[in-house]
Every structure is written in structure tokens, then in C-alpha cells.
Amino acid sequence: MKIKVALVTGGLSSEAQISYKSAKNVFTALDKNSYDVYMIDIHPTGWWYENEGGEEVAIDKSDFSIIEHGQKINFDVALMCIHGTPGEDGKMQGYFDLIGLPYTSCDTSTSALTFNKRFTVAVAGFGGVGVAKSLHLFKESPLSATEILAELSLPVFVKPNNGGSSLGISKVNVINELAPALEKAFKEDTQVLVEEYISGREFTIGVFKSKGVTTVLPITEITTENEFFDFEAKYQGKSKEITPALISDKMKEELTTAAKKAYVILNCRGVVRIDFIYNEQQQKPYMLEVNTVPGQSDASVIPQQVRAMGWTLTDFYGAIIQDTLAKQ
């Protein structure tokens, strides 16, 4: 009997557009001989399943079921493809926990924690992973540029604290750029992270667990035409991604160790993507952030890394689903 998979996509943030691309690619890759796959759209207008006739069928939120051809369908597992809220910040995970539906992403607490960039680096840093010096700002109690620069040294990055889309991020090189950067970030979020710039090479690393083994995927180096890896660089072709990265064995080992350590410290599940800067003067990796529902479109980093490892995406998503079900 085939496993019924709810492929959960959409979401309530500006990242929904990326979620639909991810879900389309995952849907294509999943083995239809093993899985009956239902695309579920978590949308501002409601939660919907689009049936074969193109009709939108409302999800029964009491148990996350649908009616198709007069029959009630309950899912065996939810495969998470929502970037941003409510699929990456713990809200959907909490709901699935309450109704007893297994899901492929990190649990509620880890999802909520890692969605907050400041909390993520604080916990990782406390656990011995290298992180940049930073300040956590709140809209209702802002700090002036002078107060911020009494604590941190220029240049700094100013980022919305929640989420992982790269929207609203600025690099600030001189003091008079700080106020406009804060204003831009506060348009995206009520909390902002101001973080000291670390010079070095940028890497992003997929990590997943299958059959009790934590595996680090081949490392990707990111180079960009822009000053940093912003939304345009990330999603509009203004960056180059080299997989596997052309790096020394020593650098590879240090990045692999740091990625695995962060995955364990933050109690991650399923596949996550962890971003690092490697400072070559100090010969040290610094963790930037963790994406617990990383992009899965054909051009995204995780599919690149899976192929570089010699796996097909069909094998990979199958392994993630099977690992989730084996934990029940």
C-alpha cells in the first residue's frame, strides 16, 4: 500500500513564491510507485488541496484530512516545503504535533529557535560554534547609530531577525548608512540583528539524518557579483555556486565538523542548510544562520549537493520520508 504524502507548500510570507517552486521540484522527484502525493497549499485565503479537476478542496483542520471522490483521506506524513511562516517557524510543526501527524522538518522548538537569527547564533555560540559579534534590536526600543557602534565595529550587516529569505538585508560601511539600513530591515520585521562583518569565503552546507547517521552533503561555495549574498544574488542569478567547493582538505574538515556540530547542538531533524563564512586569516569557520526548510527548486543548493553526492533526488526525498516514519 502506498504512503500518503501531504506536500505542504505556500505559506503566509513573501517567501511563498519560492515555496511553490520547491514543491513543484519535490513533487516531480518523488517516487509515485511508493507515494501518493497531494499538494497542500497553506494560503492566506485558507488551506487548500487542488484536485485533478482543478477544484480547490478545503482541508479539514481538525485532522488535516481531505475528501476526494467521496472518500476521506488521512495523510501518513507531511513533507514540509514552506519557506518562512508558518512552515519554518514552528507554527505548522506545533499543529502537526497536536494532531499526531509526522513531518519531515525540525521539531517545533528547533524551528522556532532557528527562525530567530539572534537566538540561533547565541545557542550555537554557547555550544562552541564560531559566530560573529552581534546586537539584537527591537522596534519598540531602538538604539541610535552611536549606541550601536559603541558595541560593534564597522562594517556591519543589518538583517531582519526572523526568516531566511535575504530580504531587507544591508551591509553598512559608514555610520550614515546605518539609520536607512535599520529602517529597511524594520520594514520586514519588528526585530533586527546587527552583526559585525567577517571577511572570508562564503559557504553553505546541507546536513541531514537518515537511519541514525548524520550526513554532511558536499559543500557549496557562494560567490556573488553583489557586495553580499542578498535576495537578488540568491534568487535572481547574481551569484555563482560551486559544488563541491574547491577547498583544501583542512578547510573541508573544519566546515564539515562545524556544520555537524551545529546540527546536533540545535537538535535538527530532516535536511537543513547552514551558512558559514570561513575567515582564512584566523583559519576559522563562523556560522551565519540555519535554514530548516531549505529551497528545493531545481537550481537550489540542496538538490545540487545531493546530485554531487551521487544520489538522485528521488532517493534523497525517499530517505527523508522513511527516516521521519521510522521515528514514529
C-alpha positions as CSV (number, residue, x, y, z in Angstrom):
1,M,0.0,0.0,0.0
2,K,1.3,3.4,-1.0
3,I,2.2,6.0,1.6
4,K,0.0,9.1,1.5
5,V,2.2,12.2,1.5
6,A,1.0,15.8,2.1
7,L,3.4,18.0,0.2
8,V,2.9,21.2,2.2
9,T,3.7,24.4,0.3
10,G,2.7,28.1,0.0
11,G,2.8,30.0,3.3
12,L,1.9,33.4,4.6
13,S,5.1,35.4,3.8
14,S,6.9,36.9,0.8
15,E,8.8,33.6,0.5
16,A,5.7,31.8,-0.7
17,Q,6.8,32.3,-4.4
18,I,9.9,30.2,-3.6
19,S,7.9,27.6,-1.8
20,Y,5.8,26.8,-4.9
21,K,9.0,26.3,-6.9
22,S,10.5,24.0,-4.3
23,A,7.3,21.9,-4.0
24,K,7.0,21.5,-7.8
25,N,10.5,20.1,-8.0
26,V,9.9,17.8,-5.0
27,F,6.6,16.6,-6.5
28,T,8.4,15.7,-9.7
29,A,11.2,13.8,-7.9
30,L,9.0,11.7,-5.6
31,D,8.6,8.1,-6.5
32,K,4.9,7.7,-7.4
33,N,5.1,3.9,-7.2
34,S,5.8,4.3,-3.4
35,Y,3.9,7.5,-2.6
36,D,0.5,9.1,-3.3
37,V,1.4,12.8,-3.2
38,Y,-1.1,15.5,-2.5
39,M,0.0,19.2,-2.9
40,I,-1.4,21.2,0.0
41,D,-1.4,25.0,-0.3
42,I,-1.3,26.9,3.0
43,H,-2.6,30.2,1.7
44,P,-3.9,33.5,3.3
45,T,-7.4,32.6,1.9
46,G,-7.3,29.1,3.6
47,W,-5.7,25.7,3.4
48,W,-6.4,24.0,0.1
49,Y,-5.8,20.9,-2.0
50,E,-6.3,21.3,-5.7
51,N,-7.8,18.1,-7.1
52,E,-7.3,16.6,-10.6
53,G,-10.3,18.7,-11.9
54,G,-8.6,21.9,-10.8
55,E,-11.0,22.5,-7.9
56,E,-9.8,23.7,-4.6
57,V,-10.8,21.4,-1.7
58,A,-10.6,22.8,1.8
59,I,-8.5,21.0,4.3
60,D,-10.3,19.8,7.4
61,K,-8.1,21.4,10.1
62,S,-9.4,19.1,12.8
63,D,-7.2,16.3,11.5
64,F,-5.6,17.7,8.3
65,S,-7.7,15.5,6.0
66,I,-9.3,16.0,2.7
67,I,-12.3,14.5,0.9
68,E,-11.6,13.2,-2.6
69,H,-14.0,11.1,-4.8
70,G,-16.3,11.0,-1.8
71,Q,-13.6,9.3,0.4
72,K,-11.8,10.8,3.4
73,I,-8.0,10.8,3.0
74,N,-5.8,11.0,6.1
75,F,-2.1,11.5,5.4
76,D,0.8,9.4,6.7
77,V,3.4,12.1,6.6
78,A,3.7,15.9,5.9
79,L,6.7,16.8,3.7
80,M,7.5,20.4,4.5
81,C,8.1,22.8,1.6
82,I,7.1,26.1,3.2
83,H,9.9,28.7,3.5
84,G,9.0,31.4,6.1
85,T,5.9,31.4,8.3
86,P,4.1,29.2,9.2
87,G,6.2,26.3,7.9
88,E,9.7,27.2,9.0
89,D,9.0,29.0,12.3
90,G,7.4,26.1,14.3
91,K,3.7,27.0,13.9
92,M,2.8,24.2,11.5
93,Q,5.0,21.8,13.4
94,G,3.1,22.6,16.6
95,Y,-0.2,21.9,14.9
96,F,1.1,18.6,13.4
97,D,2.4,17.6,16.9
98,L,-1.1,18.2,18.3
99,I,-2.9,16.1,15.7
100,G,-0.2,13.4,15.7
101,L,0.9,13.8,12.1
102,P,4.7,13.0,11.4
103,Y,6.5,15.8,9.4
104,T,9.9,15.9,7.7
105,S,11.3,19.1,9.2
106,C,12.9,20.1,12.6
107,D,10.5,20.0,15.6
108,T,8.5,22.9,16.9
109,S,11.1,24.3,19.4
110,T,14.1,24.0,17.0
111,S,12.1,25.5,14.1
112,A,11.1,28.5,16.3
113,L,14.6,28.9,17.7
114,T,16.4,28.8,14.3
115,F,13.8,31.2,12.7
116,N,15.2,33.8,15.0
117,K,18.7,34.6,13.8
118,R,19.9,36.1,17.1
119,F,18.7,33.1,19.2
120,T,20.3,30.7,16.7
121,V,23.8,32.2,16.9
122,A,23.5,32.7,20.6
123,V,22.8,29.0,21.2
124,A,25.3,27.8,18.6
125,G,28.0,30.1,20.1
126,F,27.3,28.9,23.6
127,G,27.8,25.3,22.2
128,G,31.2,26.2,20.8
129,V,30.4,27.0,17.2
130,G,32.1,30.2,15.9
131,V,29.7,33.2,15.4
132,A,30.1,36.9,14.8
133,K,29.6,39.5,17.5
134,S,26.1,41.0,17.2
135,L,23.3,43.1,18.7
136,H,19.5,42.2,18.9
137,L,17.3,45.3,18.3
138,F,13.5,45.7,18.9
139,K,11.3,48.2,17.1
140,E,9.7,49.4,20.3
141,S,13.1,50.2,21.9
142,P,15.5,51.1,19.1
143,L,19.2,52.1,19.6
144,S,20.9,55.0,17.9
145,A,23.7,54.5,15.4
146,T,26.2,55.9,18.0
147,E,24.9,53.4,20.7
148,I,25.2,50.5,18.2
149,L,28.7,51.4,17.2
150,A,29.8,51.7,20.8
151,E,29.3,47.9,20.9
152,L,30.2,46.9,17.4
153,S,32.8,47.8,14.8
154,L,32.1,48.8,11.2
155,P,31.4,47.3,8.7
156,V,28.2,45.6,9.9
157,F,25.3,43.7,8.4
158,V,21.8,44.7,9.3
159,K,19.2,41.9,8.9
160,P,15.6,41.3,9.7
161,N,15.9,38.9,12.6
162,N,13.3,36.3,11.6
163,G,13.3,34.2,8.4
164,G,15.8,33.3,5.8
165,S,14.9,35.0,2.5
166,S,17.6,37.7,2.5
167,L,15.0,40.4,2.1
168,G,15.8,43.6,3.9
169,I,19.5,42.9,4.5
170,S,22.1,45.7,4.1
171,K,25.8,45.9,4.5
172,V,26.8,49.1,6.3
173,N,30.3,50.5,5.8
174,V,30.0,54.1,7.2
175,I,27.9,55.4,10.1
176,N,25.4,57.5,8.0
177,E,24.3,54.3,6.2
178,L,23.2,52.7,9.5
179,A,19.9,54.5,10.0
180,P,18.5,53.8,6.5
181,A,19.6,50.2,6.8
182,L,17.7,49.8,10.1
183,E,14.6,51.4,8.6
184,K,14.8,48.9,5.7
185,A,15.2,45.9,8.0
186,F,12.4,47.1,10.3
187,K,10.0,47.1,7.3
188,E,10.4,43.3,7.2
189,D,10.4,42.5,10.9
190,T,9.9,44.0,14.4
191,Q,13.3,42.6,15.4
192,V,16.6,43.3,13.7
193,L,20.1,41.7,14.0
194,V,23.1,43.9,13.6
195,E,26.2,41.7,13.1
196,E,29.9,42.5,12.7
197,Y,31.2,41.8,9.2
198,I,33.6,38.8,9.0
199,S,35.8,38.8,5.9
200,G,36.2,35.5,4.2
201,R,34.8,33.0,1.8
202,E,31.1,32.1,2.0
203,F,29.9,28.5,2.1
204,T,26.5,26.8,2.5
205,I,26.2,23.2,3.7
206,G,23.3,20.8,3.7
207,V,23.1,18.3,6.6
208,F,20.5,15.5,7.0
209,K,19.9,12.5,9.1
210,S,19.0,9.1,7.7
211,K,19.0,5.7,9.6
212,G,20.6,7.3,12.6
213,V,23.5,8.7,10.7
214,T,24.1,12.5,10.3
215,T,25.4,13.2,6.8
216,V,27.1,16.4,5.6
217,L,26.4,16.9,1.9
218,P,29.1,18.2,-0.5
219,I,29.9,21.8,0.5
220,T,28.9,24.7,-1.8
221,E,30.9,27.9,-2.1
222,I,29.0,31.0,-3.0
223,T,30.5,34.0,-4.9
224,T,28.3,36.9,-5.8
225,E,28.5,39.9,-8.2
226,N,26.8,41.9,-5.5
227,E,28.5,43.1,-2.3
228,F,27.0,40.3,-0.4
229,F,24.6,37.3,-0.9
230,D,21.3,39.3,-0.8
231,F,17.8,38.4,-2.3
232,E,18.8,39.4,-5.8
233,A,22.0,37.3,-5.6
234,K,20.2,34.4,-4.1
235,Y,17.1,34.2,-6.4
236,Q,17.9,36.3,-9.5
237,G,21.0,34.8,-10.8
238,K,23.6,37.3,-9.4
239,S,25.7,34.6,-7.7
240,K,27.7,31.6,-8.6
241,E,27.5,28.4,-6.6
242,I,30.4,25.9,-6.9
243,T,29.5,22.4,-5.7
244,P,31.6,20.7,-4.5
245,A,33.7,23.7,-3.3
246,L,37.3,23.9,-4.4
247,I,38.9,23.9,-0.9
248,S,41.7,22.3,1.0
249,D,41.1,19.1,3.0
250,K,41.7,21.1,6.2
251,M,39.1,23.7,5.4
252,K,36.6,21.0,4.3
253,E,37.2,19.1,7.5
254,E,36.7,22.3,9.7
255,L,33.5,23.3,7.8
256,T,32.1,19.7,8.0
257,T,32.8,19.4,11.7
258,A,31.2,22.9,12.4
259,A,28.1,22.0,10.3
260,K,27.6,18.7,12.0
261,K,28.2,20.3,15.5
262,A,25.6,23.0,14.8
263,Y,23.1,20.4,13.6
264,V,23.5,18.4,16.8
265,I,23.5,21.4,19.2
266,L,20.4,22.8,17.6
267,N,18.7,19.4,17.7
268,C,17.9,19.5,14.0
269,R,15.9,16.8,12.1
270,G,15.4,16.2,8.4
271,V,17.5,18.3,6.0
272,V,18.8,21.7,6.9
273,R,21.1,24.2,5.3
274,I,23.7,26.0,7.4
275,D,25.6,29.1,6.1
276,F,29.2,29.9,7.1
277,I,31.9,32.4,6.5
278,Y,35.4,31.0,6.6
279,N,38.0,33.5,7.7
280,E,41.3,32.5,6.2
281,Q,43.5,34.7,8.4
282,Q,42.1,33.0,11.6
283,Q,41.5,29.7,9.8
284,K,38.1,29.5,11.4
285,P,34.5,29.0,10.2
286,Y,31.8,31.3,11.5
287,M,28.2,30.2,11.4
288,L,25.8,32.8,10.0
289,E,22.3,31.2,10.1
290,V,20.3,28.0,9.7
291,N,17.5,27.3,7.2
292,T,15.4,24.4,8.5
293,V,13.3,24.2,5.3
294,P,15.9,25.0,2.6
295,G,15.0,25.7,-1.0
296,Q,14.4,22.6,-3.1
297,S,13.8,24.1,-6.6
298,D,16.0,22.6,-9.3
299,A,18.5,25.4,-9.1
300,S,18.6,25.4,-5.3
301,V,21.7,24.4,-3.3
302,I,20.4,21.2,-1.7
303,P,19.5,19.5,-5.0
304,Q,22.9,20.5,-6.3
305,Q,24.6,19.0,-3.3
306,V,22.5,15.8,-3.4
307,R,23.5,15.2,-7.1
308,A,27.2,16.0,-6.2
309,M,27.0,13.2,-3.6
310,G,25.9,10.8,-6.3
311,W,22.3,10.4,-5.2
312,T,19.1,11.1,-7.2
313,L,16.5,13.5,-5.7
314,T,14.1,10.5,-5.7
315,D,16.4,8.6,-3.4
316,F,17.0,11.6,-1.2
317,Y,13.4,12.6,-0.6
318,G,12.5,8.9,-0.1
319,A,15.2,8.7,2.6
320,I,13.9,11.8,4.4
321,I,10.3,10.5,4.4
322,Q,11.4,7.0,5.5
323,D,13.5,8.5,8.4
324,T,10.5,10.5,9.5
325,L,8.2,7.5,9.5
326,A,10.8,5.3,11.3
327,K,10.8,7.7,14.3
328,Q,7.1,7.1,14.9
